[in-house]
Amino acid sequence: MRAKVLSGSSMRRPLMLAAAAGLLLCVGCSATDGGGPDEAEAAASSSKAASDAPSAVQEAVAALREDSAGFRQKIEVQGDGQVYRITITGGFDFAADRGHLAVDFPGGGIDHSEQVFVEGKIYVRNVLGTGEDTWGAIPRDKAQAHYLLRAPLNDPEHVLQQIAAMRKVSREGEESVEGARAVHYRGILDHRTVTLRMAADVRTKMGQARDILGGDLPVFADAWVDGKGNLVQTRMSANMSGARVTVTTILSDIGEPVRVKVPRAADTTPISEATGVLNG
């Protein structure tokens, strides 16, 4: 069975602009001539900090993959003069590959959904073609992404994969995240990382947009790591002609147990696909 969550055409259009946009905001860069000894020393220090930045992010991601965390994500899409917001909350045990999420899209055709990850499957509630109390079940590795910067069925592990693949990472300084100090790192995501596990039709459109631009779409990625080496926040964003997509994820309660209630077998039905804005 193919499952689909309903949504308005006005929501689909700005999301799909990500794949078809011919004009994107430019990524600026600058260069300066070499200076005296002080400038050279500062440049060397800056170069070392830059070389350490990717490993700091990758180490924080690797540590979280062996742990658990509370998960709170805000997806914001701006287009057609409007702003659309989707929130995803729950908990995920990355080490055990299990967790639960609640997805909310106020004003959507279907404004709420739930997802349970356990034993290599994702159970999805509120899918078209199933009863109100029925969960669609799909193998986790078969889920696909249908929109730019969305994870397949909102899989938190997908976010970690993309953040760990950041390129040209720089240390941006310290900032406050949820009341605690954390180091902010910024980088970019290449085409391969952006299109990771995308549905074939969306991947094709992304490829066409890339060909028009003559290079990768400018997609930025940010990660915040606290003093204990914990990944506490991530952000991915893309600016396009007439549209902006931002996905911000806050990770909290690291190490706390995550309890998952598995749907009863009698309440589940197999599905081959789950689409729609609630499902990524």
Backbone bond lengths (Angstrom), bond angles and torsions (degrees), N, CA, C in turn:
res aa  C-N    CA-C-N  psi(-1)  N-CA   C-N-CA  omega(-1)  CA-C   N-CA-C  phi
1 M - - - 1.470 - - 1.521 109.25 -
2 R 1.307 116.56 138.18 1.451 120.53 174.97 1.515 108.00 -100.51
3 A 1.308 116.99 123.61 1.461 121.46 -176.74 1.511 110.10 -104.68
4 K 1.326 115.17 143.53 1.454 119.68 -178.86 1.519 109.87 -141.41
5 V 1.348 115.50 132.53 1.457 120.48 174.58 1.520 107.80 -93.19
6 L 1.315 117.24 129.38 1.454 121.57 -175.54 1.520 110.84 -71.82
7 S 1.336 116.01 149.39 1.465 122.09 174.62 1.515 107.99 -157.00
8 G 1.335 116.64 160.12 1.455 121.21 -179.03 1.504 111.88 -76.83
9 S 1.345 116.85 153.78 1.453 120.59 179.91 1.508 111.51 -64.40
10 S 1.331 117.52 -28.09 1.465 120.10 179.69 1.500 111.41 -66.49
11 M 1.355 117.59 -25.99 1.459 120.37 176.42 1.518 110.86 -79.16
12 R 1.330 117.50 -38.15 1.456 120.71 -176.74 1.524 111.46 -66.80
13 R 1.334 116.82 -37.66 1.455 119.08 -173.34 1.521 113.26 -61.80
14 P 1.358 119.54 -52.93 1.458 117.30 -179.90 1.515 112.85 -64.47
15 L 1.341 117.74 -29.85 1.455 119.14 178.21 1.513 110.19 -68.19
16 M 1.313 117.65 -41.79 1.452 120.84 -177.32 1.527 112.48 -76.36
17 L 1.332 117.75 -14.71 1.459 119.74 174.47 1.520 110.35 -57.28
18 A 1.347 115.60 -27.24 1.455 120.66 179.88 1.514 110.73 -58.32
19 A 1.321 116.69 -34.73 1.458 119.67 -176.61 1.509 112.84 -88.35
20 A 1.329 118.81 -22.44 1.460 120.91 -171.96 1.518 113.60 -113.77
21 A 1.313 118.45 -1.81 1.465 120.55 -174.21 1.526 110.62 -62.95
22 G 1.325 116.17 135.95 1.455 120.42 177.43 1.505 112.06 -99.24
23 L 1.332 115.69 -17.58 1.458 120.98 -179.70 1.514 109.13 -125.63
24 L 1.315 116.43 130.64 1.455 121.71 177.58 1.517 108.08 -130.62
25 L 1.307 115.87 159.15 1.448 119.50 177.88 1.520 110.16 -64.54
26 C 1.304 116.67 142.77 1.459 120.88 -177.08 1.524 111.15 -75.71
27 V 1.315 115.08 149.77 1.457 121.44 174.34 1.520 107.11 -98.76
28 G 1.325 116.75 116.57 1.459 120.34 -176.69 1.516 112.19 -81.71
29 C 1.313 115.58 152.88 1.457 120.73 173.27 1.518 107.94 -148.83
30 S 1.316 117.59 160.32 1.456 120.52 -178.85 1.513 109.28 -146.26
31 A 1.319 115.73 161.08 1.458 121.41 178.57 1.509 108.47 -141.10
32 T 1.318 116.22 150.12 1.459 120.49 178.85 1.517 108.89 -132.52
33 D 1.314 116.57 155.07 1.456 121.37 177.05 1.524 109.51 -74.36
34 G 1.328 115.78 157.85 1.443 120.11 178.98 1.508 110.96 -68.67
35 G 1.333 116.98 149.97 1.454 121.85 -179.85 1.503 110.95 -116.39
36 G 1.315 115.38 -150.41 1.454 121.74 -178.69 1.509 111.64 -81.10
37 P 1.353 116.29 -168.61 1.466 121.77 -177.12 1.525 113.34 -57.81
38 D 1.350 116.59 -40.21 1.465 119.05 -179.35 1.514 110.86 -62.21
39 E 1.344 114.78 -43.36 1.454 118.80 -179.92 1.525 110.73 -65.41
40 A 1.336 116.24 -39.36 1.459 120.13 -179.61 1.525 111.02 -64.73
41 E 1.354 115.97 -41.07 1.464 120.32 179.18 1.518 110.59 -64.93
42 A 1.339 115.52 -41.82 1.461 119.60 179.18 1.523 110.17 -64.54
43 A 1.335 116.71 -39.30 1.461 120.77 179.81 1.521 110.72 -64.97
44 A 1.349 116.43 -39.88 1.460 120.19 179.25 1.519 110.86 -64.59
45 S 1.348 115.03 -42.15 1.464 119.65 178.71 1.519 110.68 -62.96
46 S 1.351 114.75 -42.78 1.457 119.81 179.68 1.520 110.63 -64.10
47 S 1.360 116.72 -39.31 1.453 121.00 -179.91 1.522 111.08 -64.10
48 K 1.343 116.64 -40.47 1.465 119.98 178.60 1.517 110.83 -65.22
49 A 1.353 116.88 -41.88 1.466 120.45 178.92 1.517 109.92 -61.80
50 A 1.340 115.59 -39.53 1.462 119.42 -179.85 1.524 110.65 -66.56
51 S 1.350 117.35 -38.60 1.457 119.92 -179.22 1.520 111.67 -70.16
52 D 1.340 117.54 -28.32 1.459 121.79 178.52 1.531 112.26 -79.02
53 A 1.325 116.83 -22.21 1.462 120.79 -173.04 1.529 113.35 -60.92
54 P 1.341 119.45 -48.64 1.470 117.87 -178.73 1.524 112.69 -59.91
55 S 1.351 117.21 -40.97 1.456 119.65 -178.65 1.521 111.47 -67.12
56 A 1.335 117.86 -33.80 1.463 120.87 178.43 1.523 110.58 -63.50
57 V 1.321 116.63 -42.25 1.465 120.89 178.88 1.523 110.36 -69.28
58 Q 1.312 117.09 -45.74 1.464 120.88 -178.57 1.524 111.65 -63.67
59 E 1.332 116.98 -37.38 1.469 120.43 178.28 1.519 110.76 -67.01
60 A 1.333 117.10 -39.34 1.466 120.60 178.60 1.525 110.82 -65.75
61 V 1.336 116.54 -39.96 1.467 120.82 177.37 1.522 110.24 -64.91
62 A 1.339 116.83 -44.88 1.464 120.99 -179.48 1.529 110.93 -61.33
63 A 1.327 116.94 -38.98 1.463 120.52 179.66 1.525 110.89 -66.77
64 L 1.328 117.08 -40.45 1.465 120.19 -179.70 1.520 111.33 -67.47
65 R 1.314 116.84 -32.48 1.473 120.57 178.78 1.529 111.92 -64.01
66 E 1.315 116.66 -17.51 1.461 121.17 177.36 1.523 111.23 -102.46
67 D 1.329 116.61 14.51 1.462 120.34 -174.47 1.529 110.25 -139.38
68 S 1.322 115.86 -165.61 1.468 121.87 178.83 1.523 108.87 -132.25
69 A 1.332 116.70 164.09 1.460 120.08 -178.83 1.518 111.11 -163.62
70 G 1.315 115.52 154.93 1.449 120.87 167.14 1.515 108.02 -75.07
71 F 1.322 116.90 147.29 1.467 121.98 -170.66 1.521 108.90 -128.90
72 R 1.321 116.64 121.92 1.466 121.22 177.08 1.529 108.93 -136.19
73 Q 1.327 114.95 117.43 1.457 119.48 -174.90 1.526 110.72 -125.16
74 K 1.327 115.24 138.97 1.463 121.18 175.60 1.527 108.47 -121.90
75 I 1.328 114.99 122.96 1.464 121.81 178.26 1.519 107.49 -108.69
76 E 1.305 116.28 123.37 1.464 120.99 -178.07 1.519 109.45 -124.84
77 V 1.327 115.21 124.78 1.458 121.90 179.38 1.521 108.73 -121.22
78 Q 1.319 116.11 123.67 1.461 121.50 178.24 1.527 108.35 -111.27
79 G 1.325 116.24 128.08 1.452 120.83 178.98 1.503 111.14 -174.80
80 D 1.322 117.71 152.76 1.462 122.41 -179.04 1.526 111.72 57.42
81 G 1.334 116.49 29.67 1.457 120.26 179.03 1.519 114.03 74.98
82 Q 1.323 117.78 11.58 1.458 121.94 -179.33 1.519 110.55 -126.60
83 V 1.330 115.48 163.13 1.458 121.87 177.55 1.526 107.89 -123.54
84 Y 1.334 116.70 128.19 1.457 122.45 178.69 1.523 108.32 -113.51
85 R 1.321 116.86 136.31 1.470 120.58 -178.12 1.526 111.18 -128.55
86 I 1.300 114.94 133.45 1.464 122.71 174.88 1.526 106.67 -123.00
87 T 1.323 117.54 134.96 1.457 121.04 177.00 1.532 109.55 -118.42
88 I 1.319 114.83 142.28 1.459 121.59 -179.88 1.528 107.48 -131.14
89 T 1.324 117.21 124.48 1.457 120.97 -178.32 1.525 109.83 -132.54
90 G 1.325 115.80 153.24 1.453 119.99 177.13 1.510 111.23 161.19
91 G 1.325 115.50 -154.79 1.457 121.75 178.96 1.508 109.26 -141.63
92 F 1.346 115.93 150.27 1.454 118.77 -177.88 1.519 110.41 -143.35
93 D 1.332 115.18 129.70 1.457 122.05 173.82 1.523 106.84 -98.23
94 F 1.324 115.96 97.59 1.462 120.48 -175.60 1.526 111.31 -66.92
95 A 1.321 117.27 -34.27 1.461 120.47 -179.18 1.526 111.40 -66.39
96 A 1.324 116.76 -36.51 1.463 121.60 -178.32 1.521 113.02 -96.32
97 D 1.342 117.42 -2.74 1.471 122.28 -179.05 1.521 111.93 55.46
98 R 1.317 116.07 50.24 1.459 120.06 178.22 1.526 109.28 -148.54
99 G 1.346 114.92 148.51 1.455 118.90 179.89 1.516 110.86 179.72
100 H 1.306 115.19 -179.34 1.463 121.10 -179.49 1.529 109.14 -142.23
101 L 1.336 115.68 144.20 1.460 121.75 -178.65 1.520 110.30 -136.59
102 A 1.333 115.56 147.53 1.464 122.50 170.95 1.525 106.89 -118.84
103 V 1.323 116.44 130.61 1.468 122.07 -176.11 1.521 108.80 -117.11
104 D 1.341 116.36 129.93 1.464 120.66 -177.96 1.518 110.93 -131.03
105 F 1.327 114.83 133.23 1.456 122.87 177.51 1.529 108.05 -134.82
106 P 1.334 117.76 86.13 1.467 120.64 -178.27 1.523 111.66 -55.06
107 G 1.309 116.21 129.00 1.461 120.57 178.73 1.508 114.24 90.56
108 G 1.326 118.03 -3.99 1.458 120.49 -179.53 1.517 111.75 -76.99
109 G 1.330 116.33 162.83 1.459 120.46 177.54 1.519 110.83 -57.00
110 I 1.325 116.56 -42.43 1.463 124.26 166.30 1.519 104.66 -120.94
111 D 1.322 117.02 118.15 1.465 119.54 -169.77 1.517 114.77 -99.13
112 H 1.346 117.34 -1.15 1.467 118.86 -179.15 1.522 110.19 -148.58
113 S 1.298 115.22 141.68 1.453 121.27 175.40 1.524 108.54 -147.70
114 E 1.309 115.75 162.06 1.462 121.19 176.69 1.518 108.62 -132.79
115 Q 1.329 114.75 148.20 1.461 120.33 178.45 1.517 109.73 -135.84
116 V 1.318 115.82 137.09 1.455 122.69 177.58 1.521 108.16 -122.62
117 F 1.323 116.35 128.68 1.461 122.64 179.57 1.533 108.15 -109.12
118 V 1.319 116.78 120.40 1.458 119.60 179.92 1.527 109.80 -164.57
119 E 1.323 116.21 141.69 1.462 122.58 174.57 1.532 113.18 50.54
120 G 1.326 116.18 42.82 1.454 120.55 175.26 1.514 115.34 75.38
121 K 1.330 117.43 9.98 1.456 121.42 178.85 1.527 110.61 -125.43
122 I 1.324 114.63 158.01 1.460 121.22 171.03 1.519 107.54 -118.99
123 Y 1.307 116.39 125.32 1.462 122.45 176.44 1.526 107.98 -100.65
124 V 1.329 116.23 128.60 1.462 122.08 -174.35 1.521 109.81 -120.30
125 R 1.317 116.07 128.31 1.454 120.35 178.48 1.527 109.63 -101.05
126 N 1.336 115.93 151.24 1.466 122.42 -179.76 1.520 111.93 67.31
127 V 1.300 116.02 58.60 1.463 120.82 174.36 1.519 108.80 -114.05
128 L 1.318 115.10 143.56 1.452 121.11 -177.66 1.531 110.16 -62.40
129 G 1.338 115.42 134.11 1.451 120.06 178.31 1.506 114.03 96.67
130 T 1.343 116.71 -1.84 1.461 120.36 175.82 1.521 108.54 -121.52
131 G 1.321 116.12 161.30 1.455 120.30 179.02 1.513 112.25 -70.04
132 E 1.322 115.44 165.89 1.465 120.96 -176.11 1.523 111.95 -59.46
133 D 1.310 117.82 -34.48 1.460 121.85 -177.70 1.519 112.80 -101.80
134 T 1.341 116.83 14.55 1.457 121.22 -178.87 1.523 110.83 -100.98
135 W 1.328 114.97 142.47 1.456 121.58 177.95 1.529 108.87 -107.38
136 G 1.340 116.37 129.98 1.460 119.43 170.67 1.520 108.48 -79.86
137 A 1.328 117.78 140.04 1.467 122.19 -178.65 1.523 109.79 -120.72
138 I 1.340 116.12 127.79 1.457 121.38 -179.19 1.530 108.62 -136.07
139 P 1.338 118.34 140.92 1.466 119.47 175.03 1.532 109.70 -57.43
140 R 1.307 116.15 135.54 1.468 120.41 -175.52 1.523 111.95 -58.14
141 D 1.338 117.10 -37.67 1.454 119.19 -177.19 1.527 113.53 -77.82
142 K 1.343 117.83 -2.74 1.464 121.20 177.75 1.530 112.26 -97.91
143 A 1.319 117.18 -11.96 1.470 120.52 179.96 1.527 109.78 -68.52
144 Q 1.343 116.48 144.85 1.458 121.60 -178.22 1.522 110.85 -130.25
145 A 1.327 115.03 157.79 1.468 121.47 175.71 1.524 109.19 -92.07
146 H 1.340 116.26 140.40 1.461 121.14 -177.58 1.528 113.19 -118.88
147 Y 1.329 116.75 -0.11 1.465 121.28 179.82 1.517 109.36 -140.72
148 L 1.309 115.70 155.30 1.455 122.02 179.06 1.528 110.83 -60.67
149 L 1.334 115.63 131.27 1.469 124.64 176.78 1.524 113.52 65.72
150 R 1.322 116.95 18.34 1.464 120.34 173.66 1.525 109.21 -103.71
151 A 1.313 115.62 144.73 1.457 121.13 177.67 1.524 110.14 -89.46
152 P 1.321 118.22 149.43 1.467 120.41 176.35 1.527 110.93 -59.25
153 L 1.327 116.26 115.82 1.459 122.27 -176.45 1.523 111.30 50.37
154 N 1.347 114.60 34.64 1.472 122.78 173.82 1.524 112.84 62.97
155 D 1.306 117.45 26.81 1.459 122.92 -176.78 1.537 110.84 -60.05
156 P 1.341 119.00 115.76 1.473 121.03 -179.60 1.527 113.69 -60.89
157 E 1.320 117.01 -30.55 1.467 120.08 179.35 1.519 111.17 -63.23
158 H 1.326 117.25 -30.99 1.460 121.68 179.67 1.529 110.68 -62.98
159 V 1.323 115.84 -39.00 1.472 120.54 177.80 1.524 109.84 -60.54
160 L 1.326 116.73 -44.47 1.462 120.20 -179.70 1.526 111.35 -63.15
161 Q 1.334 116.98 -39.53 1.463 120.27 178.15 1.521 111.29 -59.48
162 Q 1.322 116.15 -43.95 1.460 119.26 -177.74 1.526 111.54 -71.11
163 I 1.316 117.21 -41.08 1.464 119.95 -179.79 1.531 110.79 -65.16
164 A 1.333 116.97 -38.99 1.463 120.46 179.17 1.527 111.92 -64.89
165 A 1.334 116.79 -21.56 1.470 121.14 -177.96 1.535 112.88 -94.85
166 M 1.334 117.26 10.16 1.463 120.50 177.60 1.531 111.11 -53.11
167 R 1.325 115.83 141.68 1.464 121.73 177.45 1.526 109.86 -118.58
168 K 1.333 115.02 159.49 1.469 121.91 179.42 1.530 110.18 52.09
169 V 1.318 115.42 50.84 1.468 121.47 -174.97 1.518 110.64 -79.32
170 S 1.326 116.33 135.50 1.464 122.20 177.40 1.524 109.80 -128.41
171 R 1.313 115.67 152.32 1.462 121.86 177.01 1.521 107.98 -89.45
172 E 1.334 116.40 120.40 1.460 121.04 -173.91 1.531 113.16 -98.72
173 G 1.333 117.92 -1.42 1.453 120.69 -179.75 1.523 112.02 109.89
174 E 1.324 115.57 -176.48 1.458 120.56 -179.04 1.523 111.31 -97.69
175 E 1.332 115.95 143.96 1.455 122.23 179.19 1.525 108.82 -141.94
176 S 1.309 116.22 168.28 1.459 121.14 177.60 1.528 109.53 -95.45
177 V 1.328 115.86 127.84 1.462 122.09 176.67 1.519 107.69 -125.60
178 E 1.318 116.14 114.72 1.466 121.15 -179.49 1.526 111.17 54.20
179 G 1.340 115.52 38.06 1.458 120.83 175.63 1.516 115.47 84.99
180 A 1.324 118.85 1.88 1.465 121.77 -179.87 1.530 109.78 -122.76
181 R 1.323 116.14 151.42 1.453 120.41 -179.82 1.528 110.36 -77.29
182 A 1.308 115.32 140.45 1.463 120.78 179.65 1.526 109.05 -150.17
183 V 1.318 116.11 149.13 1.457 121.18 177.42 1.524 108.86 -85.87
184 H 1.317 114.58 131.66 1.461 121.82 -178.50 1.529 109.48 -96.87
185 Y 1.332 115.81 123.88 1.463 121.86 175.45 1.524 108.73 -114.95
186 R 1.326 115.78 142.50 1.470 120.12 -179.78 1.519 110.07 -130.98
187 G 1.341 115.05 141.54 1.456 120.20 177.59 1.514 110.40 -153.66
188 I 1.313 116.29 -163.15 1.461 121.48 178.12 1.529 108.97 -128.66
189 L 1.319 115.77 159.95 1.459 122.09 175.35 1.521 108.70 -110.27
190 D 1.325 116.71 131.87 1.463 119.29 178.77 1.529 110.37 -82.35
191 H 1.320 115.21 174.34 1.468 121.38 -174.68 1.528 111.78 -60.05
192 R 1.310 116.27 -40.72 1.465 120.11 -179.38 1.530 111.31 -61.95
193 T 1.330 116.30 -40.55 1.460 120.46 -178.93 1.526 111.08 -72.69
194 V 1.324 116.75 -40.48 1.466 121.07 -179.79 1.524 111.09 -63.47
195 T 1.319 117.07 -37.04 1.472 120.76 -176.26 1.528 112.97 -94.55
196 L 1.312 117.41 10.93 1.459 121.62 179.57 1.523 110.89 -55.81
197 R 1.319 116.58 121.83 1.473 125.00 177.46 1.531 113.22 59.71
198 M 1.315 116.39 28.01 1.464 120.24 174.58 1.530 109.85 -77.89
199 A 1.332 116.09 148.01 1.455 121.34 173.35 1.529 108.85 -60.69
200 A 1.323 116.59 148.78 1.462 121.58 -172.89 1.525 113.02 -57.58
201 D 1.343 117.58 -41.41 1.464 119.07 -177.13 1.522 111.61 -67.32
202 V 1.326 116.71 -37.28 1.465 120.16 179.23 1.526 109.86 -72.57
203 R 1.327 116.61 -39.05 1.465 120.46 177.70 1.536 110.51 -59.93
204 T 1.337 116.30 -38.95 1.464 120.34 178.89 1.522 110.92 -62.60
205 K 1.334 116.64 -44.08 1.463 120.15 179.74 1.525 111.40 -66.17
206 M 1.318 116.61 -36.69 1.462 119.58 176.27 1.532 110.37 -64.06
207 G 1.318 115.98 -39.55 1.454 119.92 177.65 1.517 112.31 -64.12
208 Q 1.329 116.12 -38.31 1.465 120.01 178.54 1.527 110.45 -65.74
209 A 1.330 116.95 -41.33 1.467 120.25 178.27 1.526 110.14 -63.90
210 R 1.315 116.08 -39.11 1.470 120.29 178.87 1.526 110.82 -63.70
211 D 1.336 116.85 -40.49 1.462 120.49 179.16 1.522 111.14 -63.70
212 I 1.334 116.18 -39.51 1.465 120.01 179.40 1.527 110.39 -63.02
213 L 1.324 116.05 -40.65 1.466 120.52 -178.50 1.520 112.64 -76.03
214 G 1.329 116.15 -24.83 1.452 119.14 -176.36 1.520 112.45 81.88
215 G 1.323 117.18 16.78 1.469 121.49 179.77 1.516 110.14 178.29
216 D 1.328 115.65 -178.05 1.458 120.26 -178.50 1.522 112.30 -62.60
217 L 1.325 115.82 146.98 1.453 120.04 171.55 1.526 108.50 -65.81
218 P 1.342 118.72 138.81 1.468 120.59 -179.29 1.525 111.24 -74.16
219 V 1.310 115.53 99.85 1.462 121.65 178.40 1.524 108.10 -117.01
220 F 1.319 116.35 121.57 1.453 121.47 -177.81 1.524 111.05 -95.90
221 A 1.330 115.64 149.39 1.457 121.40 176.32 1.525 108.62 -133.28
222 D 1.326 115.91 139.94 1.463 121.91 179.07 1.518 109.35 -130.15
223 A 1.321 115.97 147.07 1.463 121.48 177.20 1.521 108.68 -140.70
224 W 1.330 115.50 141.10 1.465 121.36 177.93 1.529 108.04 -118.68
225 V 1.329 116.45 126.66 1.466 122.63 -178.17 1.521 108.55 -120.55
226 D 1.340 116.92 127.61 1.466 119.32 -176.95 1.529 111.54 -83.35
227 G 1.325 115.83 -179.09 1.457 120.96 -175.61 1.512 114.56 -64.88
228 K 1.330 117.39 -17.47 1.468 121.75 178.02 1.526 111.92 -92.67
229 G 1.326 116.01 2.30 1.455 119.71 -178.78 1.509 113.95 84.47
230 N 1.341 116.57 12.67 1.460 120.85 179.67 1.529 111.49 -85.31
231 L 1.311 116.32 135.97 1.461 120.88 171.25 1.521 107.38 -76.73
232 V 1.338 116.93 115.98 1.463 119.63 -173.59 1.530 113.25 -112.55
233 Q 1.319 117.17 -15.87 1.462 118.97 177.73 1.520 109.77 -159.78
234 T 1.338 116.00 145.45 1.456 121.55 173.06 1.521 108.98 -134.17
235 R 1.307 115.16 158.59 1.469 119.59 175.30 1.520 108.49 -150.13
236 M 1.322 116.32 136.98 1.454 122.17 172.98 1.521 107.57 -126.50
237 S 1.321 116.99 139.15 1.465 118.86 -176.23 1.521 111.17 -149.39
238 A 1.331 114.03 150.96 1.463 121.32 176.71 1.514 108.29 -142.70
239 N 1.314 115.93 136.53 1.456 122.38 176.42 1.518 108.80 -112.61
240 M 1.323 115.48 129.33 1.455 120.49 -179.79 1.516 109.37 -130.53
241 S 1.291 116.27 168.29 1.456 120.11 176.97 1.523 108.94 -62.80
242 G 1.339 116.13 106.79 1.456 120.42 177.82 1.504 115.24 87.00
243 A 1.340 118.12 2.56 1.463 119.18 -178.52 1.523 111.18 -151.96
244 R 1.322 115.04 149.12 1.465 121.52 176.10 1.522 107.91 -140.48
245 V 1.318 115.94 134.17 1.465 121.42 177.44 1.521 108.34 -122.19
246 T 1.333 117.31 129.20 1.460 122.35 177.96 1.524 109.13 -134.14
247 V 1.319 116.25 130.17 1.466 121.81 178.58 1.527 107.74 -123.21
248 T 1.323 116.54 112.37 1.461 121.94 -178.93 1.525 109.54 -113.08
249 T 1.320 116.27 129.75 1.463 121.79 -178.47 1.520 109.83 -122.98
250 I 1.321 116.58 128.29 1.464 122.28 175.99 1.531 108.25 -110.09
251 L 1.324 115.72 130.00 1.461 122.58 -179.28 1.530 108.11 -112.98
252 S 1.316 116.39 124.97 1.459 120.84 -175.11 1.526 110.30 -137.36
253 D 1.336 116.01 175.82 1.475 121.42 177.45 1.524 111.07 48.94
254 I 1.316 115.98 44.43 1.463 120.50 -177.78 1.532 109.87 -65.02
255 G 1.321 115.19 130.24 1.453 121.07 -179.38 1.508 114.76 93.47
256 E 1.335 117.27 -9.71 1.459 120.62 179.86 1.538 110.18 -76.38
257 P 1.332 117.32 145.44 1.475 119.86 -179.92 1.530 111.58 -61.93
258 V 1.310 115.85 144.08 1.457 122.44 176.71 1.530 108.09 -115.69
259 R 1.309 116.23 117.90 1.456 121.02 -179.21 1.527 109.73 -96.66
260 V 1.303 115.58 133.75 1.467 121.59 -176.86 1.520 109.19 -124.49
261 K 1.319 116.21 128.52 1.456 121.66 175.99 1.526 107.92 -100.30
262 V 1.320 115.54 111.96 1.461 120.65 -177.22 1.530 109.53 -81.01
263 P 1.341 118.01 130.55 1.476 120.32 177.43 1.526 111.38 -58.75
264 R 1.306 116.62 146.05 1.465 120.71 176.50 1.527 110.04 -65.89
265 A 1.310 115.66 145.49 1.464 120.11 -179.93 1.521 111.58 -56.21
266 A 1.341 116.30 -35.36 1.466 120.37 -178.95 1.525 112.08 -68.09
267 D 1.341 117.07 -17.42 1.464 121.43 -178.32 1.520 112.50 -100.94
268 T 1.321 118.41 10.49 1.459 121.20 -176.82 1.521 111.60 -119.93
269 T 1.324 115.56 155.22 1.456 121.90 175.24 1.523 108.65 -143.06
270 P 1.337 118.90 140.10 1.471 120.72 -178.51 1.534 111.12 -67.72
271 I 1.327 116.57 141.18 1.462 122.27 172.85 1.529 107.59 -131.83
272 S 1.318 116.85 154.54 1.462 120.80 -178.63 1.526 112.05 -101.76
273 E 1.329 116.36 -16.01 1.460 120.21 -178.47 1.512 109.16 -159.94
274 A 1.320 116.81 148.30 1.466 121.87 174.96 1.518 107.31 -134.61
275 T 1.326 117.04 112.59 1.465 121.96 -178.10 1.522 109.99 -115.00
276 G 1.336 115.23 -177.95 1.462 120.39 -179.17 1.524 110.36 104.56
277 V 1.322 116.09 156.54 1.468 119.68 -171.91 1.522 113.55 -63.74
278 L 1.319 118.84 -26.19 1.459 119.57 178.57 1.536 111.64 -70.11
279 N 1.299 116.44 -23.92 1.460 120.15 -173.02 1.523 115.02 -103.50
280 G 1.317 117.75 3.14 1.446 120.64 175.25 1.511 115.58 79.30
